[in-house]
Amino acid sequence: MTQGERISKLKEIKETVSGAVEIMHQIRSFGVQESFGNIIYTAKIAKEIIEVLKTPEMVKNIENFRLISENMNEVSTKMQDTIKQLEETGIINEAKGLIKSAKGTMDSFGDRSQDLHEISTAIKEMIKSISGLVDELKITIIDSKKSGAIHSIEQTVKDASDIYKTIFQ
């Protein structure tokens, strides 16, 4: 190694040591020490939270939330299927017609020139539509009971009640 290389190496070592001393000096400063304290405090709180999440009660609560989520997804799917079935049977269009008929009937009460016969006919159509709607809803409820949608809703409500009791007791 030449004299110039040795001087270069010594200079490099000196700069490294000087940098390390500066880092050590900065680490001892109040602001850095305070930041380390905050980091340690935050880590301690995070560890406590993790420990609480591992308790049997919280594990059960998390599992209950998962079950509720699954039940809600199932109920949502079944409700979408029910709506699709209602659309396919035409019940929704009948209900729209019922609403229009009822609105027309209500409007006709404001117009004295309307014939009483038209009002009577509109009311009969409305009652017929309501009867059809009730029949379709009965069929839908029977299908829901068979498919388990009602049971899923009941289970979801029970799970939510269990979570409430676990958390607030």
MOVENTA-V319454 format. One record per backbone hydrogen bond with DSSP energy under -0.5 kcal/mol. NH is the residue of the N-H (numbers start at 1). CO is the residue of the C=O. E is the energy in kcal/mol with one decimal. If there is no record, write none. Layout:
nh:NH co:CO e:E
nh:NH co:CO e:E
This chain:
nh:6 co:2 e:-2.2
nh:7 co:3 e:-2.2
nh:8 co:4 e:-2.2
nh:9 co:5 e:-2.6
nh:10 co:6 e:-3.0
nh:11 co:7 e:-2.5
nh:12 co:8 e:-2.3
nh:13 co:9 e:-2.6
nh:14 co:10 e:-2.7
nh:15 co:11 e:-2.4
nh:16 co:12 e:-2.2
nh:17 co:13 e:-2.8
nh:18 co:14 e:-2.5
nh:19 co:15 e:-2.5
nh:20 co:16 e:-2.5
nh:21 co:17 e:-2.6
nh:22 co:18 e:-2.2
nh:23 co:19 e:-2.4
nh:24 co:20 e:-2.6
nh:25 co:21 e:-2.5
nh:26 co:22 e:-2.5
nh:27 co:23 e:-2.5
nh:28 co:24 e:-1.5
nh:29 co:26 e:-1.2
nh:33 co:29 e:-2.3
nh:34 co:30 e:-2.8
nh:35 co:31 e:-2.2
nh:36 co:32 e:-2.6
nh:37 co:33 e:-2.3
nh:38 co:34 e:-2.3
nh:39 co:35 e:-2.5
nh:40 co:36 e:-2.7
nh:41 co:37 e:-2.5
nh:42 co:38 e:-2.7
nh:43 co:39 e:-2.6
nh:44 co:40 e:-2.2
nh:45 co:41 e:-2.3
nh:46 co:42 e:-2.6
nh:47 co:43 e:-2.3
nh:48 co:44 e:-2.2
nh:49 co:45 e:-2.5
nh:50 co:46 e:-2.4
nh:51 co:47 e:-2.3
nh:52 co:48 e:-2.4
nh:53 co:49 e:-2.5
nh:54 co:50 e:-1.0
nh:55 co:52 e:-1.4
nh:59 co:55 e:-2.6
nh:60 co:56 e:-2.3
nh:61 co:57 e:-2.4
nh:62 co:58 e:-3.0
nh:63 co:59 e:-2.3
nh:64 co:60 e:-2.8
nh:65 co:61 e:-2.6
nh:66 co:62 e:-2.2
nh:67 co:63 e:-2.6
nh:68 co:64 e:-2.9
nh:69 co:65 e:-2.5
nh:70 co:66 e:-2.6
nh:71 co:67 e:-3.0
nh:72 co:68 e:-2.9
nh:73 co:69 e:-2.3
nh:74 co:70 e:-2.6
nh:75 co:71 e:-3.0
nh:76 co:72 e:-2.7
nh:77 co:73 e:-2.5
nh:78 co:74 e:-2.8
nh:79 co:75 e:-2.8
nh:80 co:76 e:-2.4
nh:81 co:77 e:-2.4
nh:82 co:78 e:-2.5
nh:83 co:79 e:-2.8
nh:84 co:80 e:-2.4
nh:85 co:81 e:-2.5
nh:86 co:82 e:-2.7
nh:87 co:83 e:-2.7
nh:88 co:84 e:-2.5
nh:89 co:85 e:-2.2
nh:90 co:86 e:-0.8
nh:90 co:87 e:-0.6
nh:91 co:86 e:-1.4
nh:92 co:86 e:-0.9
nh:94 co:90 e:-2.3
nh:95 co:91 e:-2.4
nh:96 co:92 e:-2.5
nh:97 co:93 e:-2.5
nh:98 co:94 e:-2.6
nh:99 co:95 e:-2.6
nh:100 co:96 e:-2.6
nh:101 co:97 e:-2.8
nh:102 co:98 e:-3.0
nh:103 co:99 e:-2.7
nh:104 co:100 e:-2.8
nh:105 co:101 e:-2.5
nh:106 co:102 e:-2.7
nh:107 co:103 e:-2.9
nh:108 co:104 e:-2.1
nh:109 co:105 e:-1.1
nh:110 co:106 e:-0.7
nh:110 co:107 e:-0.8
nh:111 co:107 e:-0.9
nh:112 co:110 e:-0.8
nh:114 co:111 e:-1.7
nh:118 co:115 e:-0.5
nh:119 co:115 e:-1.4
nh:120 co:116 e:-2.3
nh:121 co:117 e:-2.4
nh:122 co:118 e:-2.4
nh:123 co:119 e:-2.4
nh:124 co:120 e:-2.3
nh:125 co:121 e:-2.5
nh:126 co:122 e:-2.3
nh:127 co:123 e:-2.6
nh:128 co:124 e:-2.4
nh:129 co:125 e:-2.6
nh:130 co:126 e:-2.6
nh:131 co:127 e:-2.4
nh:132 co:128 e:-2.3
nh:133 co:129 e:-2.5
nh:134 co:130 e:-2.7
nh:135 co:131 e:-2.2
nh:136 co:132 e:-2.4
nh:137 co:133 e:-2.6
nh:138 co:134 e:-2.3
nh:139 co:135 e:-2.0
nh:140 co:136 e:-2.5
nh:141 co:137 e:-2.7
nh:142 co:138 e:-2.4
nh:143 co:139 e:-2.6
nh:144 co:140 e:-2.7
nh:145 co:141 e:-2.5
nh:146 co:142 e:-2.1
nh:147 co:143 e:-2.5
nh:148 co:144 e:-1.4
nh:149 co:144 e:-1.5
nh:150 co:144 e:-0.7
nh:152 co:148 e:-2.4
nh:153 co:149 e:-2.2
nh:154 co:150 e:-2.5
nh:155 co:151 e:-2.7
nh:156 co:152 e:-2.3
nh:157 co:153 e:-2.3
nh:158 co:154 e:-2.3
nh:159 co:155 e:-2.8
nh:160 co:156 e:-2.4
nh:161 co:157 e:-2.1
nh:162 co:158 e:-2.3
nh:163 co:159 e:-2.3
nh:164 co:160 e:-2.2
nh:165 co:161 e:-2.4
nh:166 co:162 e:-2.5
nh:167 co:163 e:-2.7
nh:168 co:164 e:-2.4
